[in-house]
């Protein structure tokens, strides 16, 4: 059994561990557990809504059309990759990194194959760039919302501080992937397939509404979730174009439940035990970002965010940089890895966890360095 397949089969184990942690937290420290749950529920509700909106947009052919038009408009592998970086960054910023890896991975793999390009740069780029591109808006990454509970910033205020770190992280990560996988961008390409015509309707409206809510509101989780449920419900019940099994698969309910339980458990620990807060209070912004990156590899970025932001951190934005970029180090880093593996396998690709982690090991320290430097400019 491959390492990738083993990860996919571990979803129910994660559910069991997360629920066990949740029950233990409720039994040991009910008030702290309730406080942790109050901090953590909205990011999970938001990502569920964005995944449902992404499912409707995918059903409308928006992602496939974007990939096909990109392939038709570029004349070389390098330009095609640059266009892919732009596509990934836009989808990640507006619809969350989990939506990006779930729906763009098969699009980019198919796009590379249709052009005769090698697929590694696009396959691994989708994962690493989705994580790197999740710094721009609160809804781009669940960790943003967990930590931002202490800051009370609107989406536009958050973006004003994070746009330069976001841009720097994207450029560095893209440069690393392009340099390491440069051979796959030099293949002789064939004529791309004709771009399909997307349906410009429900999916586009839902994306626009969700993006506006995330930018202008401090609490957009429930409205975005309602938009996702309504739009997906219309497709399932009225149009009959989606099956409930597909909705369940896209949401990845077992993984979400497991991660929520783990996040509440570690958030309870962070409230009951002052150790993490005391440690962060003695770290500089640089050290906070580095520590957070390592923490994502140990316990996943969502539980790590819940524990490290259980009390107001001294350097919240540097903490987010580490929590968002650190997951590129290994498969334990974020939910995006599980969604990426599943989407890649469904597209007929053979993703290598070792290869992805090797790319991440190069990109993460460089992207964190650039992002923290850029933050000194925008937040200073």
N, C-alpha and C positions, 0 to 999 in steps of 0.2 A: 504494500500500500504506500503511495507517495505521501510525502510530507503535506502537500497541499490538500490531498483528499482527507488525510487524518485531521487537519484543521477543520474542514467542513463538517466532518462527522462528530466533532466535539461540541456542537451547538447545544445539544440537550444536556451535556455535562456542565456547561457553563450555566445553563438555566438552573440546574439543581444546586450548584455551588452558590449562585447569586441568591436564590430563594432561601437557602440555609443561612446565609449571612444576614439577610433581611429579617428572618424570624429571630435569629440570635440577637440582633440589634434591638428589635422591638421588645424582646423579653428582658434584656439587660438594662437598657437605657431608653425607655419609651419616649420621654420628652425630647431627648437628643435625636432619636431616630425620626420623630415627627418633624423636627426642625430640618434635618437632612433631607427628608422626603420633600418638604416644602421647597427647598432650594433646587432639588434635582428633577422634579416631575416635568417642569415646563420644557426643558431641552428635549426630553424624550418625546413629549407630545408634539413639539415643533418638528422634529425630524420625521416622525410618522406622517405628519401632514405634508411635508415637502416630498417625501418618497411617493406618496399617493399622487401628488401633483406631477411629479416626474413620470410616474406610470402612465398618466393620462397624456402627457406631452409625448411620451414614447409611442403610445398608441396612435397619436396623431401624425407620427412620422417626423416630428421636429428634429430629433437628434440625428436620425438617419439622413435627413435632407441636409442638415448642416454639414455632416461629414462628407457627403457626396459632392456638395458644392465646393467644399474646401479642396477636395481632391481634383476637381475639374479646374479650379482657379490657380493651382500651383504647378510649377514646371519642374521642380526638383524635390528630392527627399528632404533637404534642409528647409525649404520653404513650407513644405507640407507639415513638417514637425513644428515649425514656428506657428503656423496656423492652428495646429492642434493645441499648442500651449495656450493660445488665445481662447479657443473654444472651451477647454477645460477650466480655465480661470473664470470665465463668465458663468458657466454652469455651476461651478463650485461656489462662487460668491453669491449667486442668487438662489440656488436650489439646494445648497449644502453639499459637502464633499461626499457624503454617502450616496446621494442621488447621482453625483458625477461618476463615481466608480461603478455604480450599478448599471447605468445606462450607456455611458460613453465607452466603457471598455470594449464591448462587442462591436460598437460602431467603428472605433479606431482600428481594431484588429481587422475587421472586414475591409475597411478603407485601405489599409496598408496592403492587404492581399490583392485587392482589385487593381492596385497600381503597380503590383510587382515589387513593392518595397519590402524590406525585411520588417517584421513586426515587433522585435524586441524594444526598440526605442519608444514605440507607441504603447505597447503593452505595459512596460514598467513606468513610462512617463505618466500614464493616466493615474496610477496609484500615487507616485511620489509628488506629482504636481497638484493632485487634489488635496493632499495633506498640506502642502506648502501654500496652496492658494486659499486656505480657509481662515486667513487672518483679517479679511477685509470688513465683513459685516458680522453682527452678532449671530445671525442664523446660519452662517457658513460652517460653523462647527459647534457641536453641543457644548464643548468645554468653554467656549466664549460666554455662553449664557450662564453657566454655573458660576464662573468667576465674576462676571459683570453684575451679579446680584449685589455686590458691595459698592458698585460705582454709580449706578443709576444713570447710565448714559443712553441716549437715543442711538439709533443705528447710524445716523449721519455724524453725530459727535464721535462715536467709536471709529468710524471710517476716517474722519479727519486726523486721528492720531495714528491709525494703523495702515494707511494707504501706502506709505513709503516702505515700511517693513514688509508689507505684503508683496509689493513690487520687487523688492530686493530678494526676498526668499524665492519668488517664482523664477527670476532671472538666473540665480545661482543654481537652483535645482535643475532647471532646463539645460543649463550649460553643462552640468555634470552628466546628465543622461545623454545629451547629444555627443559629448566627448567620448564617453565610455562605449556607447553603442553606435559610433559613427559609421562603422561598416554597414550596419543595417540601413543607413540613410543614403548609401551610394549605389544601390541596386539600379539596374536599368528598368525603368518603369514602362508599363503598358498603358494603353488608352483607358482612362477611368470609365466606370459605368455611368450611364446617364443618371443625373440627379433626380430622385423621385420628387413628386409634388406633395408637400405636406398639407394637412388640413389645418387651416388657420382659424381656429375656433375655440372650443372649450379649454384645451390645454394652454394656449397662448394667453387667454384671459386669466386663467388661474395663476400662471406664472407672474403676470403683471401685477395682479392683486396681491399675491404673497410678497413680492419684492417691495412694493410700496409699504405694506404693513411692517415688514422687517426694518425698513429704513426709518420710518417716522415714529414707530411705536416702541415703548419700553417693554411692553408685554404683548407680543404678537402670537404666542404659542397657540392659544385656543382659537383665535380667528383663522390662522393659517390651517390648523387641523380641521376646522369646519369646512374650509374651502376644499381641502384635500378629500375629505369624506364625501362631500356633496358631489364634487366632480367625478370621483371614482364611482360613487353610487349611481350617478347618471349613466355611466358607461356600463356598469354591471346590470342594473335593473331596467333601464330604459332602452339603451342602444344594444345591449346584449353582446358587446364587443370584448368584454373582459370576463374572465372566470375568477371566482373567489379564490381558487387555488393559486392563481397567479398573484393576486393581491397579497395573500398570506406569504408567499415566497418572497416577494419584493420587500415586504415589511420586515422579514426576518424576525418574527415575533419571539421565538425562543431566545435568540441572542439579545434582543432589546430587553426582555424580561430579566435575563441573567445579569446584564450590565447594570440595569437599574437597581437590582438587589445588591450587587457589589458596591455600587456608588453610595447607596444609602448606608450600607454597613460601614464603609470606610469614612463616610461623612460623619457618622455617629462616633466613630473612633476619634476623628479629628476634633470633635466637640468635647468628648470625655477626657481626652489626653492632650495636654498642651505641648507635647514634644514637637510635632510638625510646625506649629505656629512659632514656637520659640526658635527653632532652627532657621526658619525662613526670615525671622526678624534679624538674625545675625548675618544673613547673606547679602551680598551686593546684588544689583540687578543682573549682572553677568552670571554670577554663581546661581542665582534663582532660576534663570533660564536653563542652565546646564543641569541643575538638580531635577527640575521638572521633566526634562527630556529623558533622563535616566529613569525617573519614576514611571513614565509611560511604558517603558520596556518591561518593568517589573510587574505592574498591576493594571495596565491599560490606562489610556489618557482620561477616560470618564471617571472611574473610581479615584484616580490620582487627583483630578481636579476637585472632586467632592471632598477629599481628605485635606488637600493643601489649601483649599479656599473655605474650609469650615469656619475659620475665623478670618477676618479681613487681612489679606497679605500685604506686606510692605511694598512689594513691587508687582502689582497685579498684571500689568501689561507685559513685563518681562516673563512673568509666570506663564502667561498665555502663549508667548512665543515658544517657550520650551514644550508646553503641552501640545501645541499644534504641529510643530516641526519634529519633535522627538519621535512620534510614531513611525516615521520613516526608517527608524533603526531596525525594527523587527516586527514579526507578525503579531506579537502580543500588544502592539502599540495602540491600535484603534480598531473600531468596528469596520472601518473602510477596508481593511485587509481581508476580512471574511467575505464581504460583498464583492470585492475585486476578484478573489479566488473563484467564487461561484460563477461570476459573470464571465471570467476568462475561460473557465472549463466549458461553460455552455457555448462559448464561441468557438470551441475546438482548439484553443491555445493550450500550451503546456507551461504554465508559469512556474518559475523556480524561486522558492523562498530564499535560497542562498544567494541567487543573483540579485534579487530585489533588495535584500539586506546589505549586500556589498555596495550597491549604489547608494543606499541610504547612509551607510557608514561614512561615505565620502561627502555626501550632500549635507547631512545634518549639521556637523560642526561649522561648515562654511556658511550655510544659510542662517543659522542662529547668530553667528558673528555679524553678518551683514544686517540682519533684521534688528538686532539690539543697537547697532550703530545708527541705523536709520531712525529708530525710535527716539534716540537722543535728539534728533533733528525735529521731528514732528511733535513730540510731547514735551520738549524742553522749553 
